[in-house]
Amino acid sequence: MGLTAMVILIALVCVLLMAAVLIQNPKGGGVDSTFGGQSANQMLGAARSTDFIEKLTWGLAIALFVLCIITSLMVGSGTEGPELLTQ
């Protein structure tokens, strides 16, 4: 996988991570607060949707971390940069 593909993949994960974070409500309401009372949450399964969004957020954050580490290893230690400047 090329460096350009890794950067595009990182950008995609960032956009998805932003969307997952913005869907959540910091006060604990989140997606389930839009459906009304507790019985509506259990009936429509919205309580499970917040668990899914939380797991998705953690998964995307871990994926972003791993992709950044892999990309930095692909770039290398930067030994080619100074050689290009001296030529």
C-alpha positions as CSV (number, residue, x, y, z in Angstrom):
1,M,0.0,0.0,0.0
2,G,1.5,3.3,-1.0
3,L,2.0,6.3,1.1
4,T,-0.8,8.2,-0.7
5,A,-3.2,5.4,0.0
6,M,-2.3,5.5,3.7
7,V,-2.9,9.2,3.9
8,I,-6.3,8.9,2.2
9,L,-7.2,6.1,4.6
10,I,-6.1,8.2,7.6
11,A,-8.3,11.1,6.3
12,L,-11.3,8.8,5.9
13,V,-10.8,7.4,9.5
14,C,-10.6,11.0,10.8
15,V,-13.8,12.0,9.1
16,L,-15.6,8.9,10.4
17,L,-14.2,9.6,13.9
18,M,-15.4,13.2,13.8
19,A,-18.9,12.0,12.8
20,A,-19.0,9.4,15.6
21,V,-17.9,11.9,18.2
22,L,-20.4,14.5,17.0
23,I,-23.3,12.0,17.2
24,Q,-22.6,11.4,20.9
25,N,-24.1,13.7,23.5
26,P,-21.6,14.6,26.3
27,K,-24.3,14.6,28.9
28,G,-25.2,10.9,28.3
29,G,-28.3,11.5,26.2
30,G,-26.8,10.9,22.7
31,V,-28.9,9.1,20.2
32,D,-31.3,7.6,22.8
33,S,-32.5,11.0,23.9
34,T,-34.1,11.7,20.5
35,F,-36.5,8.7,20.9
36,G,-38.2,9.9,24.0
37,G,-38.7,7.8,27.2
38,Q,-37.0,4.7,28.5
39,S,-39.6,2.3,27.1
40,A,-39.2,3.8,23.6
41,N,-35.4,3.3,23.9
42,Q,-35.8,-0.4,24.8
43,M,-38.4,-0.9,22.1
44,L,-36.5,0.7,19.3
45,G,-33.1,-0.5,20.5
46,A,-31.6,2.9,20.8
47,A,-29.8,2.0,24.1
48,R,-27.8,-0.5,22.0
49,S,-27.0,2.1,19.4
50,T,-25.1,4.2,22.0
51,D,-23.0,1.1,22.9
52,F,-22.3,0.6,19.2
53,I,-21.3,4.2,18.7
54,E,-19.0,4.1,21.7
55,K,-17.4,0.9,20.4
56,L,-17.1,2.5,17.0
57,T,-15.5,5.6,18.4
58,W,-12.9,3.5,20.3
59,G,-12.2,1.3,17.2
60,L,-11.7,4.3,15.0
61,A,-9.4,6.0,17.5
62,I,-7.3,2.8,17.7
63,A,-7.3,2.5,13.9
64,L,-6.2,6.1,13.6
65,F,-3.3,5.5,16.0
66,V,-2.2,2.4,14.3
67,L,-2.4,3.9,10.8
68,C,-0.4,6.9,11.9
69,I,2.3,4.7,13.4
70,I,2.5,2.5,10.3
71,T,2.6,5.6,8.0
72,S,5.4,7.1,10.0
73,L,7.4,3.9,9.7
74,M,6.7,3.9,5.9
75,V,8.1,7.4,5.7
76,G,11.2,6.3,7.4
77,S,13.8,8.2,9.4
78,G,14.0,11.0,6.8
79,T,17.5,10.2,5.5
80,E,16.4,10.9,1.9
81,G,15.4,14.5,2.6
82,P,18.9,15.9,3.4
83,E,20.4,14.1,0.5
84,L,18.0,15.7,-1.9
85,L,18.8,19.1,-0.5
86,T,22.6,18.7,-1.0
87,Q,22.4,17.6,-4.6
